[in-house]
Amino acid sequence: MINFKNKIVFIVGGSGLVGKKIISKLNKLGCKKIHNFDLKTHKFNNSNRVMNHKIDITNIENFNSFLKKKVNKKQLCPDIFINCSYPHSKDWIRNNFKSVDHEDYEKNINLHLNSYIWTTKLIIEKMKIFKKKGSVLLFSSIYGVVAQNNNLYKNNKLNENFSYPIIKNGINGGVKQFAAYYGKFNIRVNAICPGGIINNNLKKNIKFINNYSKICPMGRLATPEEVANTAIFLVSDLASYTTGTLAMVDGGWSII
Ligand SMILES: NC(=O)c1ccc[n+]([C@@H]2O[C@H](COP(=O)([O-])OP(=O)(O)OC[C@H]3O[C@@H](n4cnc5c(N)ncnc54)[C@H](O)[C@@H]3O)[C@@H](O)[C@H]2O)c1
């Protein structure tokens, strides 16, 4: 059985679509404390175990000072670290092949890829120092494994994104690199690679949903619940011999 009693969780992006689901599940499964680091706070049901920290995770110095101050003994060190944030620049919508410029490309590599990698490095070092049997899960995407299919963006308002697959490939590389080094310290590091996840905004974009469903072997997008379920498995002891994996939660998108 999955047992999260006594587990301390740090999650980045826990107020988002998937993050909220993960926190609700971890809360129900009895985690001792869940620290949510996000630009916005979210009020969870029965939330006495959830602590919201309103921070910009891309400010690495701030996060490092927080860790230095607050994670100074084993009892305060996380057993589980999840990053499901989606940091990006204001011009993100223009980050396609036609409109992207070097400045915006570089900015997004820094905001998303570099913040994922460096926060992970800081947290894992804490886990190592306090001899935690740690579990880390970084959110990647199908686009960390395959390129974008341009047919998806035909006849609808969405564009391909130039930088996103490069960022997610980088995260997958980081996951393997961390997993290889920290395995001997009993710290597991995995990536989850979801396909498109349905949300209220996307539901209005019928053309995109149709295009997506035609390409995807399972004929539909994922629900946030389905993605969160795999996340729970990967951070739990049920996955105690799973490290360095890129878990595809994509209805078969990446096999064709
Ligand atoms: N939604 C999808 O279809 C989909 C598909 C594949 C992969 N993913 C990946 O899954 C993860 C979660 O996606 P989601 O749909 O839940 O995203 P979301 O946008 O709903 O949530 C992301 C959360 O990150 C927070 N955030 C953004 N910038 C931040 C910053 N600088 N500091 C702190 N918090 C910040 C936001 O406030 C938000 O609560 C992301 O990494 C995304 O790339 C999503």
The ligand as an SDF file (V2000), in Angstrom:
LIG
                    3D

 44 48  0  0  0  0  0  0  0  0999 V2000
   -1.1180   21.2790  -19.2520 N   0  0  0  0  0  0  0  0  0  0  0  0
   -0.6140   20.5100  -20.2020 C   0  0  0  0  0  0  0  0  0  0  0  0
   -1.2670   20.2110  -21.2200 O   0  0  0  0  0  0  0  0  0  0  0  0
    0.7760   19.9290  -20.0460 C   0  0  0  0  0  0  0  0  0  0  0  0
    1.2290   18.9520  -20.9540 C   0  0  0  0  0  0  0  0  0  0  0  0
    2.5000   18.4380  -20.8130 C   0  0  0  0  0  0  0  0  0  0  0  0
    3.3230   18.8850  -19.8060 C   0  0  0  0  0  0  0  0  0  0  0  0
    2.8680   19.8340  -18.9310 N   0  0  0  0  0  0  0  0  0  0  0  0
    3.7800   20.2720  -17.8830 C   0  0  0  0  0  0  0  0  0  0  0  0
    3.2030   19.9550  -16.6370 O   0  0  0  0  0  0  0  0  0  0  0  0
    3.5310   20.9570  -15.6650 C   0  0  0  0  0  0  0  0  0  0  0  0
    2.2600   21.4580  -15.0090 C   0  0  0  0  0  0  0  0  0  0  0  0
    1.4050   21.9860  -16.0020 O   0  0  0  0  0  0  0  0  0  0  0  0
    0.0320   22.7060  -15.6230 P   0  0  0  0  0  0  0  0  0  0  0  0
   -0.8540   22.5590  -16.7920 O   0  0  0  0  0  0  0  0  0  0  0  0
   -0.4190   22.2640  -14.2820 O   0  0  0  0  0  0  0  0  0  0  0  0
    0.5230   24.2240  -15.5530 O   0  0  0  0  0  0  0  0  0  0  0  0
   -0.2590   25.4780  -14.8840 P   0  0  0  0  0  0  0  0  0  0  0  0
    0.1310   26.6650  -15.6970 O   0  0  0  0  0  0  0  0  0  0  0  0
   -1.6930   25.1790  -14.6740 O   0  0  0  0  0  0  0  0  0  0  0  0
    0.4150   25.5720  -13.4430 O   0  0  0  0  0  0  0  0  0  0  0  0
    1.7310   25.9720  -13.2730 C   0  0  0  0  0  0  0  0  0  0  0  0
    1.8910   26.6210  -11.9220 C   0  0  0  0  0  0  0  0  0  0  0  0
    3.2310   27.1270  -11.8730 O   0  0  0  0  0  0  0  0  0  0  0  0
    3.1870   28.3840  -11.2310 C   0  0  0  0  0  0  0  0  0  0  0  0
    4.3450   29.1800  -11.6350 N   0  0  0  0  0  0  0  0  0  0  0  0
    4.6010   29.7070  -12.8630 C   0  0  0  0  0  0  0  0  0  0  0  0
    5.7290   30.4320  -12.8250 N   0  0  0  0  0  0  0  0  0  0  0  0
    6.1840   30.3600  -11.5480 C   0  0  0  0  0  0  0  0  0  0  0  0
    7.3040   30.9160  -10.8870 C   0  0  0  0  0  0  0  0  0  0  0  0
    8.1800   31.7140  -11.5250 N   0  0  0  0  0  0  0  0  0  0  0  0
    7.4770   30.6600   -9.5640 N   0  0  0  0  0  0  0  0  0  0  0  0
    6.5790   29.8700   -8.8990 C   0  0  0  0  0  0  0  0  0  0  0  0
    5.5120   29.3110   -9.4770 N   0  0  0  0  0  0  0  0  0  0  0  0
    5.3200   29.5560  -10.7880 C   0  0  0  0  0  0  0  0  0  0  0  0
    1.8710   29.0140  -11.6780 C   0  0  0  0  0  0  0  0  0  0  0  0
    1.4770   30.0510  -10.8050 O   0  0  0  0  0  0  0  0  0  0  0  0
    0.9450   27.8250  -11.6840 C   0  0  0  0  0  0  0  0  0  0  0  0
    0.2680   27.6770  -10.4510 O   0  0  0  0  0  0  0  0  0  0  0  0
    4.3370   22.0310  -16.4070 C   0  0  0  0  0  0  0  0  0  0  0  0
    5.7060   21.7740  -16.2300 O   0  0  0  0  0  0  0  0  0  0  0  0
    3.9690   21.7920  -17.8680 C   0  0  0  0  0  0  0  0  0  0  0  0
    5.0100   22.1720  -18.7360 O   0  0  0  0  0  0  0  0  0  0  0  0
    1.6060   20.3540  -19.0300 C   0  0  0  0  0  0  0  0  0  0  0  0
  1  2  1  0
  2  3  2  0
  2  4  1  0
  4  5  1  0
  4 44  2  0
  5  6  2  0
  6  7  1  0
  7  8  2  0
  8  9  1  0
  8 44  1  0
  9 10  1  0
  9 42  1  0
 10 11  1  0
 11 12  1  0
 11 40  1  0
 12 13  1  0
 13 14  1  0
 14 15  2  0
 14 16  1  0
 14 17  1  0
 17 18  1  0
 18 19  2  0
 18 20  1  0
 18 21  1  0
 21 22  1  0
 22 23  1  0
 23 24  1  0
 23 38  1  0
 24 25  1  0
 25 26  1  0
 25 36  1  0
 26 27  1  0
 26 35  1  0
 27 28  2  0
 28 29  1  0
 29 30  1  0
 29 35  2  0
 30 31  1  0
 30 32  2  0
 32 33  1  0
 33 34  2  0
 34 35  1  0
 36 37  1  0
 36 38  1  0
 38 39  1  0
 40 41  1  0
 40 42  1  0
 42 43  1  0
M  CHG  2   8   1  16  -1
M  END
$$$$
